[in-house]
Amino acid sequence: MRNRQRGSHLGLMLLASQVFHLGLDNIPPVTLAVLGLNVFLYLFPAAPLMKACVSVQQAYWFNDWRRLLLSPLHHADDWHLYFNMVSFLWKGTKLERRLGGPWFLYLLSVFSLLTGLVYLLLEALLTELTQDQSYSMTCAVGFSGVLFGLKVLSNHYYPGGVTYVMGFPVSNRYVSWVELVLIHLTSPGTSFAGHLAGILVGLLYTSGPLKAIMKKCAEFVTSNGYNSWPGAHYSSSGSSGYSGTGGGYSGYQQHPPGYTASHQYPPGYTANHQYPPGYEANPTASYTGGMTEEEQIEAAIRNSLNDRGQSSQRGAPPPYGFRLSEEATAEDIRLRRLRRFDS
């Protein structure tokens, strides 16, 4: 466990440069908030590193379980923070736009806790297998375990392609495992078990029962269910509500069964008519999504003429300017003509 080195904060300055280069408006809110929380706790830690890191000894033997909450949000130095947060910036932006902000926040919370628990299980297993107590005393800190879990999710939702690792192309399907080994070989001070725990948690979500369990828990808490639209999914331009350019948030609306959305009608057309008893409305009065604008206007004109008293016995609507009242009959017309000649 390294002691925190306070110096020029070059890593913090580079991180700020990356954030402003990407643009604050292009970073989804949960990703930006979690990044800001990590930076804040680096500058103003909630506990010293040796009291924030997690190990079997401290968490299980000494019953200090709060370290599961503290360890992912604290970093050893500014470079540790920089590399983790730059990686999180890109993974978080993609996944939050895909999954939606509330679910992504829920996902991060679960991954943070589970990664710590799986890490403890792995270290306890190594202790039993090797009879070496140093594994139980190894203390880990940082967000990199969660990042390995997010990498598994990112490769799951965006399959295909390759990633160049030390100049060699590696399929995205296996890049997490390759990076796990390479980081351990090139940076001996990193936590192999912590990174492996993140990969295992990610696989539990993509290929195991974790996703279903999380949905069940969300349904229990909200009582209305996490996702009441069975066919809905989250994407950058879909029901997640995030625009592709990082613009404003616009969530989808839910309506009760039988709800009919309001439509735009041509000028002069009244959408809601009240008919006398026994009147049968023209079926074209209700617009359908398949009608063109010209067809809608023609339907509006026909309904307007019908509402003013079109005779049901005539096959075609009367020409413009020649509108008969509802009570007009052939006999009434003859009598009116006779009165005009008598006068």
Salt bridges, closest charged atoms under 4 A:
ASP64 OD1 - ARG66 NE 3.44
ASP64 OD2 - ARG67 NE 2.86
ASP77 OD2 - ARG2 NH1 3.46
GLU179 OE1 - LYS151 NZ 3.32
ASP307 OD2 - HIS273 ND1 3.42
GLU331 OE2 - ARG334 NH2 2.57
